[in-house]
Amino acid sequence: MSPACGKVFIVDDDPSVGKALTRLFGSAGYQAEVFASADDFLEARKPVDTPCCMVLDLKMPGLGGLELQEELVQEPDAVPIVFMTGYGDIPSTVRAMKNGAVTFLSKPADDNVLIQAVQEALAKDALHKQDLVRLETIQRRLASLTAREYEILTHVIAGLLNKQIAFALNISEKTVKAHRGRVMTKMKAGSLAELVRMAGKAGIQPAHNPED
């Protein structure tokens, strides 16, 4: 990942920490935005297209770092978090890591260690954003299917042959073949395996196999 394609949200109530981290991340080529509290971040945040992450303090006035993390992890585009605090303990560390924190650092953190953690977090977010784009593409293709084509799709990904699908749906094998072809075309699937992968990513359940 190019250093210039990442943004770091710094959430810390210590202004000197915000200034120091802004300089550090700027020297590494990253954009940085500082928030004095978790509440300020929640009020001001906007969607970010580029990879982003958060360097988060643990104890702050109002909403604490762990509480902010627990709120953010409920969202599909949750920001990867690097905790950096002077008040860390084992229970807090365990709680943060269980909720998906990239790492948990003590203040003052070594600059190189912190930059490496941010790079890891940004790479994680870049992959997640790519996954979201792929999922949106699959969902658009699924929306183009007719009700019958969608029904055929669920039977195809169950591994049923055309004649088995025809029997299950009480239609001709020729009709199944035609619908199946349109499904493959609309989904832009080059193979059955690719169609199964896309359906799985979208959470589509295969139809019940009558032979099971």
C-alpha positions as CSV (number, residue, x, y, z in Angstrom):
1,M,0.0,0.0,0.0
2,S,1.2,3.5,-0.8
3,P,1.7,5.6,2.3
4,A,-0.2,8.4,0.7
5,C,-3.4,6.4,0.5
6,G,-4.4,6.2,4.1
7,K,-6.1,8.3,6.8
8,V,-5.7,7.9,10.5
9,F,-8.3,9.1,13.0
10,I,-6.6,10.0,16.3
11,V,-9.1,10.0,19.3
12,D,-7.3,11.2,22.4
13,D,-8.2,13.9,24.9
14,D,-4.5,15.0,25.3
15,P,-3.8,17.8,22.8
16,S,-0.1,17.2,22.9
17,V,-0.6,13.5,21.9
18,G,-2.8,14.6,19.0
19,K,-0.2,17.1,17.8
20,A,2.7,14.6,18.1
21,L,0.8,11.9,16.3
22,T,-0.3,14.2,13.5
23,R,3.3,15.1,12.9
24,L,4.4,11.5,13.0
25,F,1.8,10.2,10.6
26,G,2.3,13.2,8.3
27,S,6.0,12.4,8.1
28,A,5.0,8.9,7.0
29,G,2.7,10.2,4.3
30,Y,-0.6,9.7,6.0
31,Q,-3.5,12.1,6.6
32,A,-4.4,12.5,10.2
33,E,-7.5,13.9,11.9
34,V,-7.7,14.5,15.6
35,F,-10.7,14.2,17.9
36,A,-10.6,15.2,21.6
37,S,-13.3,12.6,22.5
38,A,-15.2,9.6,21.3
39,D,-18.3,11.7,21.1
40,D,-16.6,14.3,18.9
41,F,-15.6,11.5,16.5
42,L,-19.1,10.1,16.3
43,E,-20.6,13.5,15.7
44,A,-18.2,14.6,13.0
45,R,-17.3,11.4,11.1
46,K,-18.1,11.0,7.4
47,P,-17.8,8.1,5.0
48,V,-14.2,7.7,3.9
49,D,-13.4,6.0,0.5
50,T,-9.7,5.6,1.2
51,P,-8.3,3.1,3.7
52,C,-8.5,4.4,7.2
53,C,-7.9,3.4,10.8
54,M,-8.0,4.8,14.3
55,V,-5.5,5.3,17.0
56,L,-7.7,5.3,20.1
57,D,-7.1,6.2,23.8
58,L,-8.6,4.1,26.5
59,K,-9.8,6.5,29.1
60,M,-11.4,9.8,28.0
61,P,-14.2,12.1,29.3
62,G,-17.5,10.7,28.3
63,L,-17.5,7.6,26.1
64,G,-14.3,5.5,26.7
65,G,-12.2,3.9,24.1
66,L,-13.6,0.4,24.7
67,E,-17.1,1.6,24.6
68,L,-16.5,3.4,21.3
69,Q,-14.9,0.2,19.9
70,E,-17.9,-1.8,20.9
71,E,-20.2,0.6,19.1
72,L,-18.1,0.8,16.0
73,V,-17.7,-3.0,15.6
74,Q,-21.5,-3.3,15.1
75,E,-21.1,-1.5,11.7
76,P,-20.3,-3.3,8.4
77,D,-17.5,-0.8,7.7
78,A,-16.0,-0.7,11.1
79,V,-12.7,1.2,11.4
80,P,-9.7,-1.0,12.4
81,I,-8.4,0.2,15.8
82,V,-5.0,0.6,17.3
83,F,-5.3,1.2,21.0
84,M,-2.6,3.4,22.6
85,T,-3.0,4.2,26.3
86,G,-1.2,5.0,29.5
87,Y,-3.8,3.1,31.5
88,G,-3.8,-0.4,30.0
89,D,-4.4,-3.5,32.0
90,I,-4.8,-7.2,31.1
91,P,-8.7,-7.2,31.2
92,S,-8.8,-4.1,29.0
93,T,-6.3,-5.6,26.6
94,V,-8.2,-8.9,26.3
95,R,-11.5,-7.1,25.8
96,A,-10.1,-4.9,23.1
97,M,-8.4,-7.7,21.2
98,K,-11.5,-9.9,21.4
99,N,-13.4,-7.1,19.7
100,G,-10.9,-7.0,16.9
101,A,-8.3,-4.4,17.8
102,V,-5.2,-4.6,15.6
103,T,-3.0,-4.2,18.7
104,F,-2.8,-2.6,22.1
105,L,0.2,-0.3,22.8
106,S,1.3,1.5,25.9
107,K,2.2,5.2,25.9
108,P,4.6,6.4,24.9
109,A,4.7,3.9,22.0
110,D,7.8,3.5,19.9
111,D,7.3,5.5,16.6
112,N,8.3,2.6,14.4
113,V,6.1,0.2,16.3
114,L,3.1,2.6,16.0
115,I,3.7,3.2,12.3
116,Q,3.9,-0.5,11.7
117,A,0.6,-1.0,13.6
118,V,-1.1,1.7,11.5
119,Q,0.2,0.2,8.3
120,E,-1.3,-3.2,9.3
121,A,-4.6,-1.5,10.2
122,L,-4.8,0.4,6.9
123,A,-4.0,-2.8,4.9
124,K,-6.8,-4.6,6.8
125,D,-9.2,-1.8,6.0
126,A,-8.2,-1.7,2.3
127,L,-9.0,-5.4,2.1
128,H,-12.3,-4.9,3.9
129,K,-13.3,-2.1,1.6
130,Q,-12.5,-4.3,-1.4
131,D,-14.7,-7.0,0.0
132,L,-17.6,-4.6,0.5
133,V,-17.3,-3.4,-3.2
134,R,-17.3,-7.0,-4.3
135,L,-20.4,-7.8,-2.2
136,E,-22.2,-4.7,-3.6
137,T,-21.4,-5.9,-7.1
138,I,-22.8,-9.4,-6.4
139,Q,-25.9,-7.9,-4.8
140,R,-26.6,-5.7,-7.9
141,R,-26.3,-8.8,-10.1
142,L,-28.6,-10.7,-7.8
143,A,-31.2,-7.9,-8.0
144,S,-31.3,-8.3,-11.8
145,L,-32.5,-11.9,-11.5
146,T,-36.2,-12.7,-11.9
147,A,-37.9,-14.7,-9.2
148,R,-37.6,-17.9,-11.2
149,E,-34.0,-17.3,-12.0
150,Y,-33.2,-16.8,-8.3
151,E,-35.0,-20.0,-7.6
152,I,-33.0,-21.8,-10.2
153,L,-29.8,-20.3,-8.7
154,T,-30.5,-21.7,-5.3
155,H,-30.9,-25.2,-6.8
156,V,-27.8,-24.9,-9.0
157,I,-25.6,-24.0,-6.0
158,A,-27.1,-27.0,-4.2
159,G,-25.3,-29.1,-6.8
160,L,-28.4,-30.4,-8.5
161,L,-28.4,-31.4,-12.1
162,N,-30.8,-29.8,-14.6
163,K,-33.0,-32.9,-14.6
164,Q,-33.1,-32.9,-10.8
165,I,-34.0,-29.2,-10.8
166,A,-36.7,-29.8,-13.4
167,F,-38.2,-32.5,-11.3
168,A,-38.1,-30.4,-8.1
169,L,-39.8,-27.4,-9.8
170,N,-42.1,-29.4,-12.1
171,I,-40.8,-27.7,-15.2
172,S,-39.0,-29.0,-18.3
173,E,-35.3,-29.6,-18.4
174,K,-35.1,-27.3,-21.4
175,T,-36.6,-24.5,-19.3
176,V,-34.1,-25.1,-16.5
177,K,-31.2,-25.0,-19.0
178,A,-32.4,-21.7,-20.4
179,H,-32.8,-20.1,-16.9
180,R,-29.5,-21.5,-15.8
181,G,-27.8,-19.9,-18.7
182,R,-29.4,-16.5,-18.0
183,V,-28.3,-16.8,-14.3
184,M,-24.7,-17.5,-15.3
185,T,-24.8,-14.5,-17.7
186,K,-26.4,-12.0,-15.3
187,M,-24.1,-13.1,-12.5
188,K,-21.1,-12.9,-14.8
189,A,-20.0,-16.3,-13.4
190,G,-17.5,-18.1,-15.5
191,S,-18.0,-21.4,-13.8
192,L,-20.3,-23.2,-11.3
193,A,-17.5,-22.8,-8.6
194,E,-17.5,-19.1,-9.1
195,L,-21.3,-18.9,-8.9
196,V,-21.2,-20.9,-5.6
197,R,-18.5,-18.5,-4.2
198,M,-20.6,-15.4,-5.1
199,A,-23.8,-16.9,-3.6
200,G,-21.9,-17.8,-0.5
201,K,-20.5,-14.3,-0.1
202,A,-24.0,-12.9,-0.4
203,G,-25.3,-15.4,2.2
204,I,-27.7,-17.2,-0.2
205,Q,-28.8,-20.6,1.2
206,P,-28.8,-23.5,-1.3
207,A,-32.2,-25.2,-2.0
208,H,-32.9,-28.4,-0.2
209,N,-31.6,-31.4,-2.1
210,P,-34.5,-33.9,-2.2
211,E,-31.9,-36.8,-2.2
212,D,-30.4,-35.7,1.1
